[in-house]
Amino acid sequence: MSNQKHGIIAIVAAVMVVWAAVQSRIPGGKHAEQSGPAYLVQGLDQNAIASIVVGQAKDAIKIQRRGTQFVVVNEVNYPADAKQISDLVTKSLDIKTSEVYTTNPKNHEDLEVAEAKAKHVLKFFKQDGSLLAGVVIGKSQENGQDTYVRLASSDTVFVAQNVPWFKDRALDYVNQEIVTVKREDVNTVTVSTPEGAYTLRPQGSDGAVLADLPADRKLKDSEATSVLNALSSLRFDDVNTPADVTGLTFDSTYVCRLKDSTEYKLQLAKKGTKTYLICEAQYTDPTKVTINPNEKDSPEELKKKEAKLQAQEHALKFTARHKGWIYEVPDWKAKYLMMSRSGLLEDVKKEAEAKAADPNQPAAAPPAQPTVQPQPAQPQPPKPQEPPAAAPQSQPPSPAPAVPPAPAPEPNKPPR
């Protein structure tokens, strides 16, 4: 009896072990721990984040905390865009799972949640280098809506919907915008090149005026407008330190003065096919903002003083942000930032001749008319000489039959 019970227990135990092993090897083996939807990452203390890694291996993007901000290590430690860092945290916290798919790490390869095969890997690290939180996103199911995901610290694979996508370029995590200036705020633009300097002023909604325009030259309106608008959404393609790019000669300058007395100064250099620039800003209004406690300023006056203080602060922050950085800018922008004076002008005479050719094309018929109608009029000088000789020859035949036959019948009457 006792031996029989022991035998049954042993058989049941063996079956359970085999069943557990089979379940762990089946890719679709479900784990019953989760009873409903749940967030993959259960909370994340942003203040505890010391570094972030997006991706894996040689393609990994490394972001490091420096004081109160983050820097992108892959981009010569250029300051990271705070919004992009916030998005990484928010997206990882928003991943909601619907069920557990498997707990067997042997299935990670097939589900593409092994880090080497994963679509996205995002990890947050503490100051001591230990993992704070991390997510691994694998392939999608056949329905295209559900995706396999897991925590970087766990073997359990979940099914999740609406899985986020993480940017995979280092430049995506920095603010590539250098400056944005609205046309209506521009007072003047002065460009200096090795050829010389010139100053443009806006005219109307889309025109431009060149100071000291020669009488025999005309401004190319399209080119001038593009020079005036060159600081509208000026962005860089890459960022460097002075040690990264050497041998630069900044021989061109672009200065944009705004109506609020802010002045942006860009110095540009060409090296090979690339254009580099350094920039700064200053507030040029020498008038100091003063507040007299014994006098009450009007609301309008207070607004003016506030605007001045904001402009001063903006210029200081702009210079501080861009100090020590050399930016590579796209060629199509560099063209107008470094436009020479001769590139803005064209010959008035050539323009006048071109315009004269267009309206006179119909009138060009006069030279063609002599070839069709006036040509018979040109040979008329010889014709007047021909008619005198031809006219008497044609007149005798008509009177000859009328006069000579009349006297002939009269002498014939007497014989009758």
Buried (B, 14 or more C-beta within 10 A) or exposed (E): EEEEEEEEEEEEEEEEEEEEEEBBEEEEBBBEEBEEEBEBBEEBEEEEBBBBBBBBEEEBBBBBBEEEEBBBBBBBBBBBBEEBBEBBBEBBBEBBBBBBBBBBBEBBEBBBBBBEBBBBBBBBBBEEEEEBBBBBBBBBEEEEEBBBBBBBEEBBBBBBEEBBEBBEEBBBBBBBEBBEBEEEBBBBBBBBBEEEEBBBBBBEEEEBBBEEEEEEBBBBEEBBBBBBBBBBEBBBBBBBEEEEBEEBEBEBBBBBBBEBBBBBBBBBBBEEEBBBBBBBBBBEEEEEEEEEEEEEEEEEEEEEBEEBEEBBEBBEEBBEBBEEBBBBBEEEBBBBBBBBBEBBBBEEEEEEEEEEEEEEEEEEEEEEEEEEEEEEEEEEEEEEEEEEEEEEEEEEEEEEEEEEEEEEEEEEEEEE
